[in-house]
Amino acid sequence: MNDARQKQLGDTLWKIADKLRGAMNADDFRDYMLSFIFLRYLSDNYENGAKKDLGTEYLEAEALLEKSVADDASDERKAIEQLEATLKNQFKAVIQTLEQKKKDSNSELEQKATDESIALLKKKIDSAKLLNPLSIWYAQNHDAIVEFEKQIRRKLHYVVKPEFLWSNIYELARTQNSQLLETLQSGFRFIENESFNSAFKGLFSEVNLDSEKLGKNYEARNLMLCSVITEIGKGLSEFCDETDLLGNAYEYLIGQFAAGSGKKAGEFYTPQQVSKILSRIVVLDSHNPTSGKRDHINNLLDFTCGSGSLLIKVRDHLLPEQIGQIYGQEKNITTYNLARMNMLLHGFKDSEFKIFHGDTLSNDWDILNEMNPAKKLECDAVVANPPFSYRWEPSQELSEDFRFKNYGVAPKSAADFAFLLHGFHYLSDNGTMAIILPHGVLFRGGAEEKIRTKLLKDDNIDAIIGLPANLFFSTSIPVCILILKKCKKPDDVLFINASEHFEKGKRQNVLLPGHIDKIIDTYQHRKDDDRKYSRRVSMEEIEKNGYNLNISRYVSTATEEEVIDLLKVNVELSKIESEIVEAKAKHNTFLRELGLPELP
């Protein structure tokens, strides 16, 4: 991938967002813009698949469309107009059939459903324009559509009707067609309910195209959408053959919008630099990290997945066949939808991942709430960036919850260890877990001390990495990464104090590639040659410190005070004293010769 082109695309899209959102809240505009980029990706991928599948038939339809656009009076334009008329007649014939069905029906529900279908078909008649090659092929091959969609669904796992493709939507926007808003609404409903075999319901639930934030009436909203989509289309036009860039452009925009959201950004965004650290660690061989990456990861889990960036980063380090099923869970509905779009935008098939909308702490996902140990989900890689020191209301029953009963329940004031134990429960015996947490988990007392001590005595805490302050949009405090295993071999804990290794940025501090590589290399080879950066600490020493894991207790970056040799200092002071006595005696000799009083 060309990094320069990637940055150029990201900058182009961000400038469009900055220009168009006006007084609209950044979070609201984010949902619109990211949804349109997602539609563009789905459409490009689908049209490329259709082009391969239909071959010369698609190319002929493409040539017919291009010639008709070049010359309005051409035979090609007339041919398309005839096809459009045929299409309208087909819709009218179906309407007549439905109207007769309504007359013959005695069911009010059936009559209502028929009315809705008739209303939809009438709108299609009004907007029946053949604006892309696939719509022309559909009009020419009405009887072959069902079989074509079966074939394309097998290959791409989804279907998009021609009228909902980006090329059609963009043309409606460019010409300021009054049907744009309704077409978008129908398109979003189709993608949610019919495009994919698996459930993608509610994918656009937070994208309110009827919102007054877009305009006070239908016409104003339609006009606003025309402007937004036209600008996005123009900005993307020079990247039309680089669909693979859109996934990272989507991530870039999420980051930019997160920067403008401040503390709220913690709900959906883990900085890329931090994601790289966690992802590179969990793909290493858990038994012998020095040997490099493991051959295969059987199940990957992020139980507070946000927009999915950590899951994507882990997959980036492996070949598709090296990773099994991917699981993510997210409580916030908007972020949950962002994650599902993000996964698809990065080339994941819908069958390769499961993202669940639910509460991790109450464990309301059936897949994870399996009581039978033989059926328990086990994951070779677990990653997470949960909300820091989240206040929760643990019930009495939770003390017997299979996730907590052997360790204890995290206090109401901070659910950090509740999140950790949740993920740890699903970690396989051969897996690695990496979780971002505030430093308080390393030294706080009470219930947290009990949980921490149990994990240490069971030899499950492999390493602790201290990161610099001000890396996150949501907080300026320094945080740490805990690495846990159930197959840990060394009888020590590796402490890495990377808190002073960063580049200062305007708003956030930045970890450069060299800083990240140093952390990974130190972890992978368990280095402790630089005692101001890392150290392997024995369990005996940790026990003497009351199982306190405060990083600075073991790896201090403070400058050591110089050791003073008192004997040497005494010798030097004695020498100076002798020199003073000798100098005074000599001076008094001169004073006597001059007849002046001597120095005492």
C-alpha positions, 0 to 999 in steps of 0.5 A, spaced: 500 500 500 502 506 498 503 510 504 503 517 501 496 515 497 493 513 503 495 519 507 492 523 501 486 520 501 485 521 508 487 528 508 482 529 502 476 526 506 477 530 512 477 536 509 471 535 506 468 533 513 471 539 515 468 544 510 461 541 510 459 539 517 458 547 519 455 547 525 453 540 526 456 536 532 462 532 529 459 525 532 453 526 528 456 528 521 461 522 523 455 517 522 453 520 516 460 521 512 462 514 514 456 510 512 457 513 505 464 511 505 461 504 507 456 504 501 462 506 496 466 501 499 460 495 498 458 498 491 465 498 488 467 491 491 460 489 488 460 492 481 467 489 481 465 482 482 459 483 477 464 485 472 468 479 473 461 474 473 458 477 467 464 478 463 462 481 456 455 482 458 457 487 463 462 491 458 457 491 453 452 495 458 458 499 460 459 501 453 452 503 452 452 507 458 458 511 456 456 512 449 449 515 451 452 520 456 457 522 451 451 524 446 444 525 448 441 524 441 445 518 440 442 511 438 445 508 445 441 514 449 434 512 445 436 504 447 437 506 454 430 510 454 426 504 451 429 500 456 427 505 462 420 505 459 420 497 459 422 497 466 416 502 468 411 498 464 414 492 468 413 495 475 406 497 472 404 490 471 406 488 478 402 494 481 396 491 477 397 484 480 398 487 487 392 491 486 388 485 484 391 481 490 388 487 495 381 487 492 381 479 493 384 479 500 380 479 506 386 481 511 387 488 513 394 486 515 395 483 508 392 489 504 396 494 508 402 490 506 400 490 499 399 498 499 406 499 502 409 495 496 405 499 491 407 505 494 414 503 493 413 500 486 410 507 484 416 511 487 421 506 483 417 508 476 418 515 478 426 514 479 427 509 474 433 511 471 439 506 468 445 510 471 450 504 472 452 498 467 448 493 472 442 497 472 442 496 464 444 489 465 438 488 470 433 491 465 436 487 459 436 480 463 430 480 467 429 473 467 436 472 469 437 476 475 435 471 481 440 466 478 445 472 478 444 474 485 445 467 487 452 466 484 454 473 486 452 472 493 456 465 494 462 469 492 461 476 495 456 474 501 452 479 499 447 483 494 446 490 492 440 492 488 443 497 482 439 503 484 442 502 491 449 502 488 454 508 490 454 510 482 447 511 482 446 514 489 452 519 486 448 521 480 442 522 483 446 527 488 450 530 482 443 532 479 440 534 485 434 529 484 429 529 489 429 522 490 436 521 493 433 521 500 428 516 499 433 512 495 438 512 500 433 510 506 431 504 501 438 502 500 440 502 507 434 498 509 435 493 504 443 492 506 440 491 513 435 486 512 437 483 505 444 484 503 447 479 507 445 472 509 447 473 517 444 478 521 446 486 520 440 489 522 440 496 525 447 497 521 444 504 520 440 505 526 444 511 528 444 514 521 437 519 521 436 521 514 430 525 517 433 529 522 433 536 522 440 536 523 440 535 516 435 540 514 428 543 517 424 539 511 425 534 506 427 538 500 432 541 505 435 535 507 435 532 500 439 538 498 444 537 504 445 530 502 446 532 495 452 536 497 455 532 502 455 526 497 457 530 491 463 532 495 465 525 497 464 523 490 469 528 487 474 527 493 474 519 491 474 520 484 481 520 483 482 514 488 476 510 484 481 504 482 484 503 489 478 500 493 483 497 498 485 504 501 478 505 503 478 501 509 484 505 512 481 511 510 475 510 514 480 508 520 483 515 519 477 519 519 475 515 526 481 517 529 480 525 526 473 525 529 475 522 535 480 527 536 475 532 536 470 528 541 475 529 547 474 524 552 468 521 549 473 518 544 475 513 549 468 509 547 470 507 540 477 509 539 484 506 541 490 510 538 493 506 532 500 506 536 497 502 542 493 497 538 500 495 534 503 494 541 497 489 543 496 486 536 504 484 535 504 481 542 498 477 542 500 474 535 507 471 538 508 464 540 505 464 547 510 458 549 516 461 546 515 468 543 523 468 541 521 464 535 516 469 532 509 469 530 505 463 532 502 459 526 495 459 527 490 463 532 484 459 534 479 464 535 480 472 537 476 476 542 476 483 544 470 484 549 470 491 548 471 492 541 469 499 540 470 501 532 474 494 531 481 497 530 484 492 535 481 486 531 483 489 525 490 490 527 491 483 530 489 480 523 493 484 519 499 480 522 497 474 519 494 471 513 487 469 512 488 462 513 492 463 520 486 466 524 479 462 526 473 466 528 473 473 530 469 475 536 467 482 538 463 485 543 461 493 544 455 496 549 455 503 545 450 502 539 453 507 535 460 504 536 457 497 535 455 499 528 462 503 526 465 496 528 461 492 523 462 497 517 469 497 519 470 490 519 467 489 512 471 495 509 477 491 511 475 485 507 472 481 512 467 476 510 461 477 514 462 469 516 469 471 519 467 475 524 461 476 530 460 482 533 455 483 539 451 489 541 451 488 549 454 489 556 460 485 557 460 485 565 453 482 565 455 477 560 449 477 556 452 474 550 449 467 549 456 465 546 460 467 552 455 465 557 456 458 556 455 454 563 458 447 560 466 447 560 466 443 555 462 448 550 466 454 553 469 459 548 476 459 548 481 464 544 488 464 543 488 471 543 484 476 547 485 484 546 482 489 550 481 497 551 476 497 556 473 504 560 478 506 565 476 505 572 469 504 570 463 505 576 459 499 576 454 495 580 456 488 582 450 484 585 451 479 590 450 473 585 456 475 581 461 472 587 458 466 584 459 468 577 464 463 573 468 468 571 469 471 578 468 466 583 475 464 584 478 471 584 473 475 587 469 481 585 472 488 583 469 494 587 464 498 585 469 504 584 473 501 579 471 495 574 478 494 571 479 487 574 472 485 572 474 486 565 480 483 566 477 477 569 472 476 563 477 476 558 482 471 562 476 466 563 476 465 555 483 465 554 485 458 552 491 454 555 496 456 549 493 463 548 496 470 550 491 476 553 493 483 552 489 489 556 490 496 557 488 498 564 490 504 569 496 504 573 491 503 579 490 496 578 498 495 579 497 497 587 490 498 589 488 494 595 482 491 598 478 486 593 483 488 587 489 486 591 486 479 592 485 478 585 492 481 583 495 476 588 491 470 586 493 472 579 501 472 581 501 466 585 497 462 579 503 465 575 498 468 570 501 475 569 507 475 564 509 482 563 507 489 565 508 495 560 508 502 562 506 507 557 507 514 556 502 519 559 497 523 554 497 518 548 489 517 549 484 522 547 480 520 553 485 521 558 492 524 559 494 519 565 499 514 563 496 507 562 499 500 562 499 494 558 498 487 562 500 481 559 497 474 561 498 467 560 495 460 562 502 457 559 507 462 562 514 459 563 519 464 567 518 464 574 518 472 574 514 478 571 517 482 566 517 490 567 518 495 561 518 502 563 517 505 557 514 512 560 519 516 557 520 514 550 515 518 546 515 524 541 511 530 544 505 532 539 501 538 539 495 535 543 497 528 544 504 524 545 506 520 540 509 513 540 514 512 533 515 506 530 522 505 534 519 506 540 514 501 539 519 496 536 523 497 542 517 495 547 516 489 542 523 487 542 524 487 549 518 483 551 519 478 545 526 476 548 525 478 555 531 483 555 533 486 562 540 489 560 538 496 561 535 496 568 532 503 567 528 501 561 526 493 563 527 488 568 525 481 570 523 481 577 522 474 581 516 472 584 520 472 591 521 479 590 514 481 588 512 477 594 516 481 599 513 487 596 506 485 598 504 483 591 505 490 589 506 491 582 507 499 581 512 499 575 517 505 578 518 500 584 522 495 580 524 499 574 526 507 576 528 512 570 530 517 576 537 519 575 541 515 581 545 519 586 553 519 586 556 515 591 560 519 595 567 516 598 567 519 605 574 517 606 577 520 600 573 526 602 576 526 609 583 526 605 582 531 601 579 536 606 586 534 611 590 536 605 586 543 604 587 544 612 595 543 611 595 548 605 591 553 609 596 552 615 602 553 611 599 559 607 598 563 613 605 561 616 608 564 610 603 570 610 605 572 618 612 572 616 611 577 611 607 581 616 612 581 622 617 584 617 613 589 615 611 590 623 604 589 622 599 584 627 599 577 625 593 573 623 590 569 629 
